[in-house]
Amino acid sequence: MTVVSTADSTHVSLAERAYDEIRRMIIRLDLAPGDVVREAELQAVLDMSRTPIREALQRLARDHFVSVIPRRGMFVAAIQIDELAMLYETRAIMEPYAARLATRRGTQRDWDEMADVLAETARPGTLPGELLELDRRCHEIIWRASGNRFLTDTLDALYAQSDRLWHMYLADVHDMGHAVDEHATIHAALVDGRADDVADLVQNHVNSFDAQVRAAVAERLGTPIPPPDSHRTIELAAFVRESAEHEGVGR
């Protein structure tokens, strides 16, 4: 058994916290696409040493939130228009599969927690940004209930990119109330153990957000944005569904 020292644990937690804080700054556009990322400034803002900041930035580069350009430095990565289709076709496949796993592996405790989150959305005066955070918490509960950390890590990174798109294009105009209502329907299907319905509802939820982002980007740019390759998405979805049925997910 590997023994982790207190110093090592503290170091890991600092690097993790640095990652979360810097990523949040990028998502919320405090660090906008194209901005130069300066380690010294981040050290001052986060009150951390160089090492956890550097490790966090290396991880953010792997997750495509920052880009390193030789002899020029590190910059906040942009989300290219042609990457929108890849982002959402990936989520549209992986989120329903995670939901199928969650339907089988989740517990009443998970669904009670999700019900508590949904109750928070009913508070009068809840701001759109707060509703988005509650939306994320609903997704996180489902990911956790899936019991697959590889899915969870990947979906966390994908959702964060979607979150950034929301702040870039939809924060001032998008009504999150409909998304919250969709989660209530998903929750009911999870409680009942209806795996097929859960998967379909989650896929529709992701596709709805994708369509709204496309419309907002197209309006901003004044040009239509091509949708994902529906044939490829359907083929992948069918493959995932067959794999899930073969493994007994949702039975």
VENZISUL-V651478 format. One record per backbone hydrogen bond with DSSP energy under -1.0 kcal/mol. NH is the residue of the N-H (numbers start at 1). CO is the residue of the C=O. E is the energy in kcal/mol with one decimal. If there is no record, write none. Layout:
# VENZISUL-V651478
NH/CO/E, NH/CO/E
This chain:
# VENZISUL-V651478
9/5/-2.4, 10/6/-2.4, 11/7/-2.2, 12/8/-2.6, 13/9/-2.5, 14/10/-2.2, 15/11/-2.3, 16/12/-2.4, 17/13/-2.5, 18/14/-2.7, 19/15/-2.3, 20/16/-2.6, 21/17/-2.6, 22/18/-2.7, 23/19/-2.6, 24/20/-2.1, 25/21/-1.9, 26/22/-2.0, 27/23/-2.9, 28/24/-2.6, 30/25/-1.8, 31/25/-2.0, 34/76/-2.6, 35/32/-2.5, 37/74/-3.0, 42/38/-1.9, 43/39/-2.5, 44/40/-1.7, 45/41/-2.6, 46/42/-2.8, 47/43/-1.0, 48/43/-1.4, 53/49/-1.0, 54/50/-2.8, 55/51/-2.4, 56/52/-2.2, 57/53/-2.3, 58/54/-2.1, 59/55/-2.0, 60/56/-2.5, 61/57/-2.0, 62/58/-1.8, 63/59/-1.8, 64/61/-1.3, 65/60/-2.9, 67/75/-3.2, 69/73/-3.1, 72/69/-2.3, 73/69/-2.5, 75/67/-2.8, 76/35/-2.5, 77/65/-2.2, 83/80/-1.7, 84/81/-1.4, 87/83/-2.5, 88/84/-2.4, 89/85/-2.5, 90/86/-1.6, 91/87/-1.9, 92/88/-2.5, 94/90/-2.7, 95/91/-2.5, 97/93/-1.3, 98/94/-2.6, 99/95/-2.3, 100/96/-2.2, 101/97/-2.2, 102/98/-2.5, 103/99/-2.1, 104/100/-1.4, 105/101/-2.9, 106/102/-2.9, 111/107/-1.8, 112/108/-2.5, 113/109/-2.1, 114/110/-2.2, 115/111/-2.0, 116/112/-1.9, 117/113/-1.9, 118/114/-2.5, 119/115/-1.9, 120/116/-1.4, 122/119/-1.1, 123/120/-1.5, 126/123/-1.3, 131/127/-2.2, 132/128/-2.3, 133/129/-1.7, 134/130/-1.9, 135/131/-2.4, 136/132/-2.3, 137/133/-2.0, 138/134/-1.9, 139/135/-2.0, 140/136/-2.8, 141/137/-2.0, 142/138/-1.7, 143/139/-2.8, 144/140/-2.7, 145/141/-2.4, 146/142/-1.3, 147/144/-1.4, 152/148/-2.3, 153/149/-2.6, 154/150/-2.0, 155/151/-3.0, 156/152/-2.3, 157/153/-1.7, 158/154/-2.2, 159/155/-2.9, 160/156/-1.9, 161/157/-1.5, 162/158/-1.9, 163/159/-3.0, 164/160/-2.1, 165/161/-2.0, 166/162/-2.1, 167/163/-1.9, 168/164/-1.9, 169/165/-2.6, 170/166/-2.3, 171/166/-1.6, 173/170/-1.4, 174/170/-3.2, 180/176/-2.0, 181/177/-2.1, 182/178/-2.0, 183/179/-1.6, 184/180/-1.6, 185/181/-1.6, 186/182/-2.3, 187/183/-2.9, 188/184/-1.9, 189/185/-1.7, 190/186/-2.3, 191/187/-2.5, 192/188/-1.7, 194/189/-2.3, 195/193/-1.4, 198/194/-2.6, 199/195/-2.7, 200/196/-2.3, 201/197/-2.8, 202/198/-2.6, 203/199/-2.3, 204/200/-2.4, 205/201/-2.1, 206/202/-2.3, 207/203/-2.6, 208/204/-2.4, 209/205/-1.7, 210/206/-2.3, 211/207/-2.4, 212/208/-1.9, 213/209/-2.3, 214/210/-2.6, 215/211/-2.2, 216/212/-2.1, 217/213/-2.8, 218/214/-2.9, 219/215/-2.2, 220/216/-2.1, 221/217/-2.7, 222/218/-2.1, 223/218/-1.1, 230/228/-1.1, 233/229/-2.4, 234/230/-2.7, 235/231/-2.3, 236/232/-2.5, 237/233/-2.7, 238/234/-2.5, 239/235/-2.0, 240/236/-2.6, 241/237/-2.6, 242/238/-2.5, 243/239/-2.4, 244/240/-2.6, 245/241/-2.4, 246/242/-2.4, 247/243/-1.9, 249/244/-2.8, 251/248/-1.5
